[in-house]
Structure formats: C-alpha cells, structure tokens
C-alpha cells in the first residue's frame, strides 16, 4: 500500500496549494500535472469506479445474514428482512457516491473519507468471514451460499484496495487535481473579466 499512501500524501499537498493559489500559481500546478498524450476521462476514472463497485459488493455480501440476525434477535418476522437490507444498502450507496464524486473532483478529504469507509467495509467483511468459519468449526450446518458470500466479501475488499494501489490510480489523481485547478483558474479569470467590465 506504499503507492496509495504516497499518492494520498501528494494529493494533500496539492489540495492545499490549489485552495490558496492565485491564477498564475494554478497554471504552475497544472504544468506539474501535465499528461502525456490525450486525456481520456473515461479511462482515467476506471480505477476509482472499479474500487467503488468492489466496495459496494463487499458491503452487500454480509447484509442478508446481518439483518436476518438483527430481525431474529428483535423478534421481528423474518420475511420482512428486506426492510432492513434495502434502506441500509441505499444509504451506503449515497455515502459511497458522494465520496467518490468529490474524490473525482480533486478533493483530498473526500479520498481520505473514502479510504476510511473502505477500511470499515473490509473490517465488516473480514468479521463476517471469521464468524462463518467459527460456525463451521463449531459444527453448525450453514448454507453454502452464506459461506461463499463471506469469502467473496473479503475478495471484493482486497480487489478494491488493489485497484487504488496502482499507477493508473496515481495518474487518475493527477487528472482529478489538474481538472480542479483548471476549474478554479477559469472561475478566477471570469471574476477578473467581470470586475474589469464593471
């Protein structure tokens, strides 16, 4: 994870520079983040999109067993378990999409928040896998689907981290920051033009 840690630290520094930069300083930042060849926004966002999809899948794997346990302990009817699963997944999607969108707009705090969320999901997936293994060790009869889902949850979390710890994601972060600096420079130029006209 050294590459991801270094990428996060560099993004923090550039985030602070962009926040405080004048138009000329923003031009210097954009020169540092220049791209070889043509910038393809679809290809650029692939590592982040893949990571987000894997994070969502990893989060979804333990949800049926988790909510079945909650409904059982609360004495609620088991057939209504989707009343817990669906709102939980939708709320998670909202948080995930917000953090991913702000990361793609070049905000360091959003990427940091996304990594915290990813770690929490990885802990949940690992805990679910350990619980399933403990149940098997104690001789409980488990549905094979739940065991497979617990393994898949950990695999999706690992894949999510792996897709971020790549040169492709480092280039994507450069692109996110470059676009953010360009947007701010454009706004500063527009404000300057409006002032000169008035």
VMD Tcl script that draws the C-alpha trace (Angstrom):
set ca {
  {0.00 0.00 0.00}
  {3.05 2.31 -0.21}
  {1.97 3.69 -3.58}
  {-1.51 4.60 -2.30}
  {-0.06 6.21 0.86}
  {2.37 8.30 -1.20}
  {-0.44 9.27 -3.60}
  {-2.64 10.38 -0.69}
  {0.17 12.47 0.84}
  {0.91 14.16 -2.50}
  {-2.78 14.84 -3.06}
  {-2.98 16.51 0.37}
  {-0.14 18.88 -0.51}
  {-1.55 19.76 -3.93}
  {-5.05 20.17 -2.49}
  {-3.72 22.82 -0.08}
  {-1.82 24.58 -2.90}
  {-4.90 24.70 -5.12}
  {-7.05 26.10 -2.31}
  {-4.65 29.00 -1.69}
  {-3.36 29.55 -5.24}
  {-3.73 32.60 -7.44}
  {-4.33 32.23 -11.18}
  {-0.61 32.18 -12.03}
  {0.09 29.66 -9.27}
  {-2.71 27.47 -10.60}
  {-1.05 27.49 -14.02}
  {2.15 26.22 -12.36}
  {0.21 23.45 -10.60}
  {-1.38 22.40 -13.90}
  {2.07 22.27 -15.52}
  {3.19 19.85 -12.78}
  {0.17 17.67 -13.52}
  {0.52 17.69 -17.30}
  {-0.39 14.47 -19.13}
  {1.43 12.64 -21.90}
  {-0.91 12.27 -24.86}
  {-4.66 12.87 -24.87}
  {-6.55 12.91 -21.56}
  {-9.30 10.28 -21.65}
  {-11.74 10.98 -18.77}
  {-13.43 7.57 -19.09}
  {-10.18 5.61 -18.87}
  {-8.92 7.98 -16.16}
  {-11.73 7.17 -13.73}
  {-11.66 3.37 -14.18}
  {-9.54 2.52 -11.07}
  {-11.81 4.59 -8.81}
  {-15.01 3.23 -10.39}
  {-13.75 -0.35 -10.08}
  {-12.83 0.24 -6.44}
  {-16.25 1.73 -5.68}
  {-18.07 -1.20 -7.33}
  {-15.97 -3.71 -5.37}
  {-16.59 -1.78 -2.14}
  {-20.34 -1.88 -2.76}
  {-20.23 -5.63 -3.47}
  {-18.12 -6.24 -0.37}
  {-20.59 -4.29 1.76}
  {-23.58 -6.11 0.27}
  {-22.28 -9.65 0.93}
  {-22.85 -9.73 4.74}
  {-26.13 -7.79 4.67}
  {-28.61 -10.73 4.39}
  {-27.04 -12.67 7.28}
  {-26.56 -9.48 9.34}
  {-30.16 -8.34 9.00}
  {-31.55 -11.85 9.48}
  {-29.67 -11.94 12.79}
  {-30.99 -8.49 13.79}
  {-34.58 -9.44 12.92}
  {-34.23 -12.75 14.79}
  {-32.91 -11.07 17.96}
  {-35.58 -8.37 17.79}
  {-38.34 -10.93 17.29}
  {-39.44 -9.39 14.02}
  {-40.84 -11.50 11.13}
  {-38.05 -12.95 9.02}
  {-39.90 -12.46 5.73}
  {-39.58 -8.67 6.18}
  {-35.77 -8.74 6.29}
  {-35.50 -6.70 3.09}
  {-36.98 -3.77 5.03}
  {-33.55 -3.56 6.66}
  {-31.34 -4.59 3.75}
  {-32.68 -2.19 1.11}
  {-32.53 1.09 3.12}
  {-29.09 0.12 4.50}
  {-27.64 -0.51 1.04}
  {-29.26 2.65 -0.40}
  {-27.81 4.78 2.41}
  {-24.40 3.21 1.85}
  {-24.68 3.92 -1.90}
  {-25.43 7.57 -1.15}
  {-22.34 7.92 1.05}
  {-20.19 5.97 -1.40}
  {-21.32 8.01 -4.43}
  {-20.81 11.32 -2.60}
  {-17.26 10.46 -1.54}
  {-16.40 9.04 -4.97}
  {-17.78 12.09 -6.80}
  {-15.87 14.53 -4.59}
  {-12.70 12.46 -5.00}
  {-13.11 12.68 -8.78}
  {-13.40 16.46 -8.39}
  {-9.96 16.52 -6.77}
  {-10.72 16.87 -3.04}
  {-8.24 15.22 -0.68}
  {-10.67 14.98 2.26}
  {-13.10 13.02 0.08}
  {-10.44 10.45 -0.83}
  {-9.41 10.18 2.80}
  {-13.06 9.66 3.79}
  {-13.46 7.05 1.07}
  {-10.43 5.13 2.33}
  {-11.84 5.20 5.88}
  {-15.14 3.85 4.53}
  {-13.26 1.17 2.58}
  {-11.39 0.08 5.73}
  {-14.67 -0.15 7.67}
  {-16.17 -2.32 4.91}
  {-13.06 -4.53 4.91}
  {-13.38 -4.98 8.70}
  {-17.07 -5.89 8.29}
  {-16.28 -8.40 5.51}
  {-13.43 -9.95 7.50}
  {-15.59 -10.20 10.62}
  {-18.32 -11.91 8.61}
  {-15.83 -14.42 7.19}
  {-14.41 -15.18 10.65}
  {-17.93 -15.64 12.02}
  {-18.77 -18.10 9.23}
  {-15.54 -20.02 9.83}
  {-16.25 -20.16 13.56}
  {-19.73 -21.51 12.88}
  {-18.29 -24.20 10.64}
  {-15.65 -25.07 13.24}
  {-18.36 -25.44 15.92}
  {-20.23 -27.88 13.69}
  {-23.20 -25.72 12.74}
  {-24.88 -26.51 9.44}
  {-24.58 -23.43 7.22}
  {-25.98 -22.73 3.81}
  {-23.09 -22.91 1.30}
  {-24.25 -19.61 -0.23}
  {-23.55 -17.71 3.02}
  {-20.05 -19.21 3.22}
  {-19.36 -18.29 -0.41}
  {-20.64 -14.75 0.17}
  {-18.34 -14.31 3.19}
  {-15.31 -15.30 1.09}
  {-16.46 -13.09 -1.79}
  {-16.84 -10.10 0.55}
  {-13.18 -10.29 1.60}
  {-12.08 -10.83 -2.01}
  {-14.00 -7.73 -3.16}
  {-12.42 -5.64 -0.39}
  {-8.95 -6.82 -1.39}
  {-9.67 -6.02 -5.05}
  {-10.95 -2.58 -4.08}
  {-7.70 -1.74 -2.29}
  {-5.63 -3.26 -5.10}
  {-7.27 -1.12 -7.79}
  {-6.33 2.02 -5.84}
  {-2.74 0.91 -5.21}
  {-1.79 1.17 -8.89}
  {-0.02 3.62 -11.22}
  {-3.35 4.02 -13.02}
  {-4.99 5.49 -9.92}
  {-2.00 7.77 -9.34}
  {-2.47 9.14 -12.87}
  {-6.19 9.47 -12.15}
  {-5.49 11.56 -9.04}
  {-3.23 13.82 -11.13}
  {-6.09 14.21 -13.57}
  {-8.61 14.99 -10.82}
  {-6.31 17.66 -9.37}
  {-5.49 19.08 -12.81}
  {-9.19 19.49 -13.60}
  {-9.87 21.09 -10.22}
  {-7.03 23.58 -10.74}
  {-8.35 24.32 -14.25}
  {-11.88 24.95 -12.93}
  {-10.61 27.33 -10.25}
  {-8.38 29.19 -12.75}
  {-11.37 29.57 -15.07}
  {-13.50 30.99 -12.24}
  {-10.75 33.44 -11.27}
  {-10.43 34.61 -14.89}
  {-14.19 35.02 -15.13}
  {-14.31 37.07 -11.92}
  {-11.44 39.24 -13.20}
  {-13.25 39.80 -16.51}
  {-16.47 40.79 -14.72}
  {-14.57 43.24 -12.50}
  {-12.87 44.87 -15.49}
  {-16.21 45.35 -17.24}
  {-17.90 46.94 -14.20}
}
mol new
graphics top color blue
foreach p $ca { graphics top sphere $p radius 0.5 }
foreach p [lrange $ca 0 end-1] q [lrange $ca 1 end] { graphics top cylinder $p $q radius 0.2 }
display resetview
